[in-house]
Amino acid sequence: MSATTFLTQRQLMVKNMPADNPMAQQQKILLYVFPVIFAVGGVGFPIGVLIYWSTTNIWSMGQQFWIIHNNPTPGTPAHAAWEKRKRAKQHTQNVLEGDQTPPEVVIPKRQQPKRNSRKDRKSK
């Protein structure tokens, strides 16, 4: 159970945590502390609880893998890999259609609305 707890948390940190996250150090400490606490304190837990936690952690690992693979957080290594897979897939489709140049993915920036001055506002 401690191993599955460690692996589930590590999967989130390595693949889906932005590098500039200020909570990364705290998460890293908890990554190592919680499995140790559960290993020491888990001796007194009923076996059914340990089996339940282990299966839940394995199920969570599978869900996290699917989510991180298909919908990663922007600015993470998983997002860079996802964009690379997406470009490769588009390139493959373009090659099959006869176009040899892969299109670049351009994310449009949202134009912020401008505030009207007091004299431009309509009074009621």
N, CA, C and O atoms as a GROMACS GRO file, in nm:
protein
  496
    1MET      N    1   0.083  -0.119   0.000
    1MET     CA    2   0.000   0.000   0.000
    1MET      C    3   0.088   0.125   0.000
    1MET      O    4   0.056   0.223  -0.068
    2SER      N    5   0.196   0.122   0.075
    2SER     CA    6   0.288   0.236   0.077
    2SER      C    7   0.351   0.258  -0.060
    2SER      O    8   0.370   0.372  -0.103
    3ALA      N    9   0.384   0.150  -0.127
    3ALA     CA   10   0.445   0.161  -0.260
    3ALA      C   11   0.347   0.222  -0.360
    3ALA      O   12   0.386   0.307  -0.440
    4THR      N   13   0.221   0.181  -0.356
    4THR     CA   14   0.124   0.237  -0.450
    4THR      C   15   0.095   0.383  -0.417
    4THR      O   16   0.072   0.463  -0.508
    5THR      N   17   0.097   0.419  -0.289
    5THR     CA   18   0.080   0.560  -0.251
    5THR      C   19   0.194   0.644  -0.307
    5THR      O   20   0.173   0.751  -0.363
    6PHE      N   21   0.317   0.593  -0.291
    6PHE     CA   22   0.435   0.663  -0.341
    6PHE      C   23   0.429   0.679  -0.493
    6PHE      O   24   0.451   0.788  -0.545
    7LEU      N   25   0.398   0.571  -0.564
    7LEU     CA   26   0.397   0.575  -0.710
    7LEU      C   27   0.287   0.666  -0.765
    7LEU      O   28   0.308   0.736  -0.863
    8THR      N   29   0.170   0.663  -0.700
    8THR     CA   30   0.061   0.749  -0.745
    8THR      C   31   0.098   0.896  -0.730
    8THR      O   32   0.074   0.975  -0.822
    9GLN      N   33   0.155   0.934  -0.618
    9GLN     CA   34   0.193   1.073  -0.595
    9GLN      C   35   0.310   1.114  -0.685
    9GLN      O   36   0.312   1.226  -0.737
   10ARG      N   37   0.405   1.024  -0.704
   10ARG     CA   38   0.522   1.055  -0.789
   10ARG      C   39   0.479   1.077  -0.933
   10ARG      O   40   0.533   1.164  -1.002
   11GLN      N   41   0.382   0.998  -0.979
   11GLN     CA   42   0.331   1.013  -1.116
   11GLN      C   43   0.278   1.155  -1.138
   11GLN      O   44   0.304   1.215  -1.243
   12LEU      N   45   0.206   1.209  -1.041
   12LEU     CA   46   0.155   1.345  -1.053
   12LEU      C   47   0.268   1.447  -1.054
   12LEU      O   48   0.266   1.542  -1.133
   13MET      N   49   0.366   1.428  -0.969
   13MET     CA   50   0.473   1.527  -0.957
   13MET      C   51   0.563   1.530  -1.079
   13MET      O   52   0.599   1.637  -1.128
   14VAL      N   53   0.600   1.414  -1.130
   14VAL     CA   54   0.695   1.408  -1.240
   14VAL      C   55   0.633   1.453  -1.370
   14VAL      O   56   0.694   1.529  -1.445
   15LYS      N   57   0.512   1.408  -1.397
   15LYS     CA   58   0.452   1.432  -1.528
   15LYS      C   59   0.366   1.557  -1.536
   15LYS      O   60   0.363   1.623  -1.639
   16ASN      N   61   0.297   1.590  -1.428
   16ASN     CA   62   0.192   1.691  -1.441
   16ASN      C   63   0.205   1.809  -1.346
   16ASN      O   64   0.105   1.872  -1.312
   17MET      N   65   0.326   1.840  -1.301
   17MET     CA   66   0.345   1.955  -1.214
   17MET      C   67   0.437   2.054  -1.283
   17MET      O   68   0.548   2.019  -1.322
   18PRO      N   69   0.392   2.178  -1.300
   18PRO     CA   70   0.479   2.278  -1.364
   18PRO      C   71   0.607   2.296  -1.285
   18PRO      O   72   0.609   2.284  -1.163
   19ALA      N   73   0.715   2.326  -1.358
   19ALA     CA   74   0.846   2.338  -1.294
   19ALA      C   75   0.853   2.457  -1.198
   19ALA      O   76   0.929   2.452  -1.102
   20ASP      N   77   0.777   2.562  -1.222
   20ASP     CA   78   0.785   2.681  -1.139
   20ASP      C   79   0.680   2.683  -1.028
   20ASP      O   80   0.648   2.789  -0.975
   21ASN      N   81   0.628   2.568  -0.993
   21ASN     CA   82   0.526   2.559  -0.889
   21ASN      C   83   0.589   2.580  -0.751
   21ASN      O   84   0.682   2.508  -0.716
   22PRO      N   85   0.542   2.677  -0.672
   22PRO     CA   86   0.601   2.701  -0.540
   22PRO      C   87   0.572   2.590  -0.439
   22PRO      O   88   0.640   2.580  -0.337
   23MET      N   89   0.471   2.509  -0.467
   23MET     CA   90   0.437   2.402  -0.373
   23MET      C   91   0.515   2.273  -0.402
   23MET      O   92   0.493   2.172  -0.334
   24ALA      N   93   0.604   2.274  -0.499
   24ALA     CA   94   0.674   2.153  -0.539
   24ALA      C   95   0.759   2.097  -0.425
   24ALA      O   96   0.764   1.976  -0.407
   25GLN      N   97   0.825   2.184  -0.349
   25GLN     CA   98   0.910   2.136  -0.238
   25GLN      C   99   0.827   2.068  -0.130
   25GLN      O  100   0.866   1.964  -0.078
   26GLN      N  101   0.713   2.127  -0.097
   26GLN     CA  102   0.625   2.067   0.003
   26GLN      C  103   0.571   1.933  -0.047
   26GLN      O  104   0.564   1.836   0.029
   27GLN      N  105   0.533   1.927  -0.174
   27GLN     CA  106   0.484   1.802  -0.231
   27GLN      C  107   0.593   1.695  -0.229
   27GLN      O  108   0.565   1.577  -0.206
   28LYS      N  109   0.717   1.735  -0.253
   28LYS     CA  110   0.828   1.640  -0.253
   28LYS      C  111   0.850   1.581  -0.114
   28LYS      O  112   0.878   1.462  -0.100
   29ILE      N  113   0.836   1.665  -0.012
   29ILE     CA  114   0.850   1.616   0.126
   29ILE      C  115   0.739   1.518   0.157
   29ILE      O  116   0.764   1.411   0.213
   30LEU      N  117   0.615   1.553   0.121
   30LEU     CA  118   0.502   1.465   0.147
   30LEU      C  119   0.512   1.336   0.066
   30LEU      O  120   0.462   1.232   0.109
   31LEU      N  121   0.575   1.341  -0.050
   31LEU     CA  122   0.594   1.223  -0.133
   31LEU      C  123   0.669   1.115  -0.057
   31LEU      O  124   0.639   0.996  -0.072
   32TYR      N  125   0.767   1.154   0.023
   32TYR     CA  126   0.847   1.056   0.096
   32TYR      C  127   0.796   1.030   0.237
   32TYR      O  128   0.814   0.920   0.290
   33VAL      N  129   0.732   1.128   0.299
   33VAL     CA  130   0.689   1.113   0.439
   33VAL      C  131   0.564   1.025   0.451
   33VAL      O  132   0.560   0.936   0.536
   34PHE      N  133   0.463   1.048   0.369
   34PHE     CA  134   0.338   0.973   0.383
   34PHE      C  135   0.353   0.822   0.366
   34PHE      O  136   0.296   0.747   0.446
   35PRO      N  137   0.426   0.774   0.266
   35PRO     CA  138   0.442   0.628   0.258
   35PRO      C  139   0.512   0.568   0.381
   35PRO      O  140   0.480   0.456   0.422
   36VAL      N  141   0.606   0.641   0.438
   36VAL     CA  142   0.673   0.592   0.559
   36VAL      C  143   0.574   0.586   0.676
   36VAL      O  144   0.571   0.489   0.751
   37ILE      N  145   0.494   0.692   0.691
   37ILE     CA  146   0.394   0.694   0.797
   37ILE      C  147   0.295   0.580   0.780
   37ILE      O  148   0.260   0.512   0.876
   38PHE      N  149   0.250   0.559   0.656
   38PHE     CA  150   0.155   0.451   0.631
   38PHE      C  151   0.219   0.314   0.651
   38PHE      O  152   0.152   0.221   0.696
   39ALA      N  153   0.348   0.299   0.619
   39ALA     CA  154   0.415   0.170   0.639
   39ALA      C  155   0.429   0.140   0.788
   39ALA      O  156   0.411   0.025   0.830
   40VAL      N  157   0.461   0.241   0.868
   40VAL     CA  158   0.476   0.220   1.013
   40VAL      C  159   0.340   0.205   1.079
   40VAL      O  160   0.319   0.112   1.157
   41GLY      N  161   0.250   0.296   1.049
   41GLY     CA  162   0.118   0.292   1.113
   41GLY      C  163   0.025   0.189   1.053
   41GLY      O  164  -0.072   0.148   1.118
   42GLY      N  165   0.052   0.145   0.932
   42GLY     CA  166  -0.035   0.051   0.864
   42GLY      C  167  -0.033  -0.089   0.922
   42GLY      O  168  -0.119  -0.171   0.891
   43VAL      N  169   0.064  -0.116   1.007
   43VAL     CA  170   0.073  -0.248   1.069
   43VAL      C  171  -0.051  -0.274   1.156
   43VAL      O  172  -0.096  -0.387   1.168
   44GLY      N  173  -0.104  -0.169   1.215
   44GLY     CA  174  -0.220  -0.184   1.302
   44GLY      C  175  -0.354  -0.181   1.229
   44GLY      O  176  -0.458  -0.204   1.291
   45PHE      N  177  -0.354  -0.152   1.100
   45PHE     CA  178  -0.479  -0.146   1.024
   45PHE      C  179  -0.528  -0.286   0.986
   45PHE      O  180  -0.446  -0.376   0.968
   46PRO      N  181  -0.658  -0.304   0.975
   46PRO     CA  182  -0.709  -0.432   0.927
   46PRO      C  183  -0.666  -0.455   0.782
   46PRO      O  184  -0.650  -0.360   0.706
   47ILE      N  185  -0.648  -0.581   0.745
   47ILE     CA  186  -0.599  -0.616   0.611
   47ILE      C  187  -0.695  -0.568   0.502
   47ILE      O  188  -0.652  -0.533   0.392
   48GLY      N  189  -0.825  -0.566   0.532
   48GLY     CA  190  -0.923  -0.520   0.434
   48GLY      C  191  -0.902  -0.375   0.396
   48GLY      O  192  -0.920  -0.337   0.280
   49VAL      N  193  -0.866  -0.293   0.493
   49VAL     CA  194  -0.840  -0.151   0.466
   49VAL      C  195  -0.716  -0.136   0.378
   49VAL      O  196  -0.715  -0.054   0.286
   50LEU      N  197  -0.614  -0.213   0.406
   50LEU     CA  198  -0.491  -0.205   0.326
   50LEU      C  199  -0.516  -0.251   0.182
   50LEU      O  200  -0.463  -0.192   0.088
   51ILE      N  201  -0.594  -0.356   0.166
   51ILE     CA  202  -0.628  -0.403   0.031
   51ILE      C  203  -0.711  -0.298  -0.042
   51ILE      O  204  -0.689  -0.270  -0.160
   52TYR      N  205  -0.807  -0.240   0.030
   52TYR     CA  206  -0.891  -0.135  -0.030
   52TYR      C  207  -0.806  -0.016  -0.075
   52TYR      O  208  -0.822   0.032  -0.187
   53TRP      N  209  -0.715   0.030   0.012
   53TRP     CA  210  -0.629   0.144  -0.024
   53TRP      C  211  -0.539   0.110  -0.142
   53TRP      O  212  -0.518   0.193  -0.231
   54SER      N  213  -0.486  -0.011  -0.144
   54SER     CA  214  -0.398  -0.051  -0.253
   54SER      C  215  -0.473  -0.053  -0.386
   54SER      O  216  -0.424  -0.001  -0.486
   55THR      N  217  -0.592  -0.113  -0.387
   55THR     CA  218  -0.669  -0.119  -0.512
   55THR      C  219  -0.715   0.021  -0.554
   55THR      O  220  -0.717   0.051  -0.674
   56THR      N  221  -0.750   0.104  -0.459
   56THR     CA  222  -0.789   0.241  -0.492
   56THR      C  223  -0.671   0.318  -0.550
   56THR      O  224  -0.688   0.394  -0.646
   57ASN      N  225  -0.552   0.299  -0.494
   57ASN     CA  226  -0.434   0.367  -0.547
   57ASN      C  227  -0.401   0.319  -0.688
   57ASN      O  228  -0.364   0.400  -0.774
   58ILE      N  229  -0.415   0.190  -0.714
   58ILE     CA  230  -0.388   0.137  -0.848
   58ILE      C  231  -0.490   0.193  -0.947
   58ILE      O  232  -0.454   0.232  -1.058
   59TRP      N  233  -0.617   0.196  -0.907
   59TRP     CA  234  -0.721   0.254  -0.992
   59TRP      C  235  -0.692   0.402  -1.019
   59TRP      O  236  -0.706   0.449  -1.132
   60SER      N  237  -0.653   0.476  -0.916
   60SER     CA  238  -0.620   0.618  -0.931
   60SER      C  239  -0.501   0.638  -1.024
   60SER      O  240  -0.499   0.732  -1.103
   61MET      N  241  -0.403   0.548  -1.015
   61MET     CA  242  -0.288   0.556  -1.104
   61MET      C  243  -0.330   0.544  -1.250
   61MET      O  244  -0.283   0.619  -1.336
   62GLY      N  245  -0.421   0.451  -1.277
   62GLY     CA  246  -0.471   0.435  -1.413
   62GLY      C  247  -0.547   0.558  -1.461
   62GLY      O  248  -0.530   0.602  -1.574
   63GLN      N  249  -0.632   0.613  -1.374
   63GLN     CA  250  -0.706   0.734  -1.410
   63GLN      C  251  -0.612   0.851  -1.434
   63GLN      O  252  -0.628   0.925  -1.531
   64GLN      N  253  -0.514   0.868  -1.347
   64GLN     CA  254  -0.418   0.977  -1.363
   64GLN      C  255  -0.341   0.962  -1.493
   64GLN      O  256  -0.318   1.060  -1.564
   65PHE      N  257  -0.300   0.838  -1.524
   65PHE     CA  258  -0.227   0.815  -1.649
   65PHE      C  259  -0.311   0.859  -1.768
   65PHE      O  260  -0.262   0.927  -1.858
   66TRP      N  261  -0.438   0.822  -1.768
   66TRP     CA  262  -0.526   0.855  -1.880
   66TRP      C  263  -0.545   1.007  -1.890
   66TRP      O  264  -0.537   1.064  -1.999
   67ILE      N  265  -0.570   1.071  -1.776
   67ILE     CA  266  -0.593   1.217  -1.775
   67ILE      C  267  -0.465   1.291  -1.816
   67ILE      O  268  -0.471   1.382  -1.898
   68ILE      N  269  -0.353   1.254  -1.759
   68ILE     CA  270  -0.227   1.322  -1.790
   68ILE      C  271  -0.191   1.300  -1.937
   68ILE      O  272  -0.138   1.391  -2.002
   69HIS      N  273  -0.220   1.182  -1.990
   69HIS     CA  274  -0.188   1.151  -2.129
   69HIS      C  275  -0.277   1.229  -2.226
   69HIS      O  276  -0.230   1.274  -2.331
   70ASN      N  277  -0.405   1.244  -2.193
   70ASN     CA  278  -0.500   1.305  -2.286
   70ASN      C  279  -0.534   1.450  -2.257
   70ASN      O  280  -0.582   1.520  -2.346
   71ASN      N  281  -0.511   1.499  -2.135
   71ASN     CA  282  -0.549   1.635  -2.099
   71ASN      C  283  -0.450   1.690  -1.996
   71ASN      O  284  -0.488   1.714  -1.882
   72PRO      N  285  -0.323   1.711  -2.035
   72PRO     CA  286  -0.223   1.755  -1.937
   72PRO      C  287  -0.233   1.902  -1.903
   72PRO      O  288  -0.293   1.981  -1.976
   73THR      N  289  -0.175   1.938  -1.792
   73THR     CA  290  -0.169   2.077  -1.747
   73THR      C  291  -0.067   2.153  -1.834
   73THR      O  292   0.044   2.104  -1.854
   74PRO      N  293  -0.104   2.271  -1.886
   74PRO     CA  294  -0.009   2.349  -1.967
   74PRO      C  295   0.116   2.384  -1.887
   74PRO      O  296   0.110   2.413  -1.768
   75GLY      N  297   0.230   2.382  -1.956
   75GLY     CA  298   0.357   2.417  -1.893
   75GLY      C  299   0.426   2.301  -1.824
   75GLY      O  300   0.522   2.322  -1.751
   76THR      N  301   0.378   2.179  -1.845
   76THR     CA  302   0.438   2.061  -1.783
   76THR      C  303   0.504   1.975  -1.890
   76THR      O  304   0.476   1.991  -2.009
   77PRO      N  305   0.592   1.884  -1.848
   77PRO     CA  306   0.652   1.791  -1.945
   77PRO      C  307   0.546   1.708  -2.018
   77PRO      O  308   0.562   1.677  -2.136
   78ALA      N  309   0.439   1.673  -1.950
   78ALA     CA  310   0.333   1.595  -2.013
   78ALA      C  311   0.265   1.676  -2.123
   78ALA      O  312   0.226   1.620  -2.226
   79HIS      N  313   0.249   1.807  -2.103
   79HIS     CA  314   0.187   1.892  -2.204
   79HIS      C  315   0.276   1.903  -2.327
   79HIS      O  316   0.227   1.901  -2.440
   80ALA      N  317   0.408   1.916  -2.306
   80ALA     CA  318   0.501   1.922  -2.419
   80ALA      C  319   0.496   1.792  -2.500
   80ALA      O  320   0.496   1.796  -2.623
   81ALA      N  321   0.491   1.679  -2.432
   81ALA     CA  322   0.482   1.551  -2.501
   81ALA      C  323   0.349   1.538  -2.575
   81ALA      O  324   0.345   1.484  -2.686
   82TRP      N  325   0.242   1.587  -2.514
   82TRP     CA  326   0.110   1.582  -2.577
   82TRP      C  327   0.108   1.665  -2.706
   82TRP      O  328   0.054   1.622  -2.808
   83GLU      N  329   0.166   1.786  -2.700
   83GLU     CA  330   0.172   1.870  -2.820
   83GLU      C  331   0.256   1.806  -2.929
   83GLU      O  332   0.223   1.814  -3.047
   84LYS      N  333   0.366   1.740  -2.889
   84LYS     CA  334   0.450   1.672  -2.986
   84LYS      C  335   0.373   1.558  -3.053
   84LYS      O  336   0.382   1.540  -3.175
   85ARG      N  337   0.297   1.481  -2.975
   85ARG     CA  338   0.215   1.373  -3.032
   85ARG      C  339   0.109   1.430  -3.125
   85ARG      O  340   0.081   1.373  -3.231
   86LYS      N  341   0.050   1.542  -3.085
   86LYS     CA  342  -0.054   1.606  -3.166
   86LYS      C  343   0.002   1.653  -3.300
   86LYS      O  344  -0.061   1.632  -3.404
   87ARG      N  345   0.120   1.718  -3.298
   87ARG     CA  346   0.183   1.763  -3.423
   87ARG      C  347   0.221   1.645  -3.512
   87ARG      O  348   0.203   1.651  -3.634
   88ALA      N  349   0.272   1.538  -3.451
   88ALA     CA  350   0.310   1.421  -3.529
   88ALA      C  351   0.187   1.358  -3.594
   88ALA      O  352   0.194   1.313  -3.709
   89LYS      N  353   0.076   1.354  -3.523
   89LYS     CA  354  -0.047   1.298  -3.578
   89LYS      C  355  -0.097   1.384  -3.694
   89LYS      O  356  -0.137   1.331  -3.797
   90GLN      N  357  -0.094   1.517  -3.677
   90GLN     CA  358  -0.136   1.606  -3.785
   90GLN      C  359  -0.044   1.592  -3.906
   90GLN      O  360  -0.089   1.594  -4.020
   91HIS      N  361   0.086   1.577  -3.880
   91HIS     CA  362   0.182   1.561  -3.989
   91HIS      C  363   0.154   1.432  -4.065
   91HIS      O  364   0.157   1.430  -4.188
   92THR      N  365   0.126   1.324  -3.992
   92THR     CA  366   0.094   1.197  -4.055
   92THR      C  367  -0.031   1.210  -4.141
   92THR      O  368  -0.035   1.158  -4.253
   93GLN      N  369  -0.132   1.278  -4.090
   93GLN     CA  370  -0.254   1.297  -4.168
   93GLN      C  371  -0.228   1.382  -4.291
   93GLN      O  372  -0.284   1.355  -4.398
   94ASN      N  373  -0.144   1.485  -4.278
   94ASN     CA  374  -0.112   1.571  -4.393
   94ASN      C  375  -0.033   1.496  -4.499
   94ASN      O  376  -0.054   1.516  -4.619
   95VAL      N  377   0.059   1.408  -4.455
   95VAL     CA  378   0.137   1.330  -4.550
   95VAL      C  379   0.046   1.236  -4.627
   95VAL      O  380   0.062   1.217  -4.748
   96LEU      N  381  -0.050   1.177  -4.558
   96LEU     CA  382  -0.144   1.087  -4.625
   96LEU      C  383  -0.230   1.163  -4.726
   96LEU      O  384  -0.272   1.106  -4.827
   97GLU      N  385  -0.257   1.290  -4.698
   97GLU     CA  386  -0.339   1.372  -4.788
   97GLU      C  387  -0.256   1.437  -4.897
   97GLU      O  388  -0.312   1.496  -4.990
   98GLY      N  389  -0.123   1.429  -4.890
   98GLY     CA  390  -0.037   1.484  -4.994
   98GLY      C  391   0.036   1.611  -4.955
   98GLY      O  392   0.124   1.654  -5.029
   99ASP      N  393   0.004   1.673  -4.842
   99ASP     CA  394   0.072   1.794  -4.797
   99ASP      C  395   0.195   1.754  -4.717
   99ASP      O  396   0.184   1.674  -4.624
  100GLN      N  397   0.312   1.808  -4.751
  100GLN     CA  398   0.437   1.766  -4.687
  100GLN      C  399   0.480   1.856  -4.571
  100GLN      O  400   0.570   1.819  -4.496
  101THR      N  401   0.419   1.971  -4.554
  101THR     CA  402   0.462   2.063  -4.449
  101THR      C  403   0.371   2.050  -4.326
  101THR      O  404   0.250   2.064  -4.338
  102PRO      N  405   0.429   2.022  -4.209
  102PRO     CA  406   0.346   2.011  -4.089
  102PRO      C  407   0.303   2.149  -4.042
  102PRO      O  408   0.386   2.240  -4.033
  103PRO      N  409   0.174   2.168  -4.011
  103PRO     CA  410   0.130   2.299  -3.962
  103PRO      C  411   0.176   2.322  -3.819
  103PRO      O  412   0.180   2.230  -3.738
  104GLU      N  413   0.209   2.446  -3.789
  104GLU     CA  414   0.247   2.482  -3.653
  104GLU      C  415   0.122   2.512  -3.572
  104GLU      O  416   0.027   2.571  -3.624
  105VAL      N  417   0.123   2.472  -3.447
  105VAL     CA  418   0.010   2.498  -3.361
  105VAL      C  419   0.027   2.638  -3.302
  105VAL      O  420   0.123   2.664  -3.230
  106VAL      N  421  -0.066   2.728  -3.335
  106VAL     CA  422  -0.060   2.865  -3.285
  106VAL      C  423  -0.182   2.888  -3.197
  106VAL      O  424  -0.296   2.872  -3.241
  107ILE      N  425  -0.156   2.925  -3.073
  107ILE     CA  426  -0.264   2.952  -2.979
  107ILE      C  427  -0.290   3.102  -2.981
  107ILE      O  428  -0.202   3.180  -2.945
  108PRO      N  429  -0.410   3.143  -3.022
  108PRO     CA  430  -0.438   3.287  -3.027
  108PRO      C  431  -0.448   3.347  -2.887
  108PRO      O  432  -0.499   3.284  -2.794
  109LYS      N  433  -0.397   3.469  -2.874
  109LYS     CA  434  -0.406   3.538  -2.745
  109LYS      C  435  -0.536   3.614  -2.739
  109LYS      O  436  -0.579   3.674  -2.837
  110ARG      N  437  -0.598   3.612  -2.622
  110ARG     CA  438  -0.726   3.679  -2.603
  110ARG      C  439  -0.703   3.828  -2.589
  110ARG      O  440  -0.617   3.872  -2.513
  111GLN      N  441  -0.780   3.906  -2.662
  111GLN     CA  442  -0.772   4.052  -2.653
  111GLN      C  443  -0.851   4.097  -2.531
  111GLN      O  444  -0.970   4.068  -2.520
  112GLN      N  445  -0.786   4.167  -2.441
  112GLN     CA  446  -0.852   4.216  -2.321
  112GLN      C  447  -0.939   4.336  -2.356
  112GLN      O  448  -0.897   4.422  -2.434
  113PRO      N  449  -1.060   4.344  -2.298
  113PRO     CA  450  -1.144   4.460  -2.324
  113PRO      C  451  -1.084   4.585  -2.260
  113PRO      O  452  -1.019   4.578  -2.156
  114LYS      N  453  -1.109   4.699  -2.324
  114LYS     CA  454  -1.056   4.824  -2.271
  114LYS      C  455  -1.166   4.895  -2.194
  114LYS      O  456  -1.284   4.892  -2.230
  115ARG      N  457  -1.125   4.958  -2.087
  115ARG     CA  458  -1.220   5.028  -2.001
  115ARG      C  459  -1.252   5.165  -2.060
  115ARG      O  460  -1.164   5.236  -2.107
  116ASN      N  461  -1.379   5.202  -2.055
  116ASN     CA  462  -1.421   5.334  -2.102
  116ASN      C  463  -1.397   5.437  -1.992
  116ASN      O  464  -1.411   5.407  -1.874
  117SER      N  465  -1.360   5.557  -2.034
  117SER     CA  466  -1.342   5.663  -1.936
  117SER      C  467  -1.480   5.710  -1.886
  117SER      O  468  -1.582   5.674  -1.944
  118ARG      N  469  -1.482   5.788  -1.781
  118ARG     CA  470  -1.609   5.834  -1.723
  118ARG      C  471  -1.690   5.916  -1.822
  118ARG      O  472  -1.812   5.904  -1.828
  119LYS      N  473  -1.622   5.997  -1.899
  119LYS     CA  474  -1.697   6.082  -1.993
  119LYS      C  475  -1.756   6.001  -2.107
  119LYS      O  476  -1.855   6.042  -2.168
  120ASP      N  477  -1.696   5.884  -2.137
  120ASP     CA  478  -1.749   5.798  -2.244
  120ASP      C  479  -1.864   5.712  -2.199
  120ASP      O  480  -1.942   5.664  -2.281
  121ARG      N  481  -1.877   5.692  -2.068
  121ARG     CA  482  -1.986   5.608  -2.017
  121ARG      C  483  -2.118   5.682  -2.026
  121ARG      O  484  -2.122   5.805  -2.013
  122LYS      N  485  -2.223   5.611  -2.048
  122LYS     CA  486  -2.355   5.673  -2.056
  122LYS      C  487  -2.416   5.678  -1.915
  122LYS      O  488  -2.411   5.580  -1.841
  123SER      N  489  -2.470   5.790  -1.881
  123SER     CA  490  -2.535   5.801  -1.750
  123SER      C  491  -2.682   5.765  -1.766
  123SER      O  492  -2.744   5.791  -1.869
  124LYS      N  493  -2.736   5.706  -1.661
  124LYS     CA  494  -2.877   5.663  -1.664
  124LYS      C  495  -2.968   5.765  -1.604
  124LYS      O  496  -3.089   5.745  -1.598
   0.00000   0.00000   0.00000
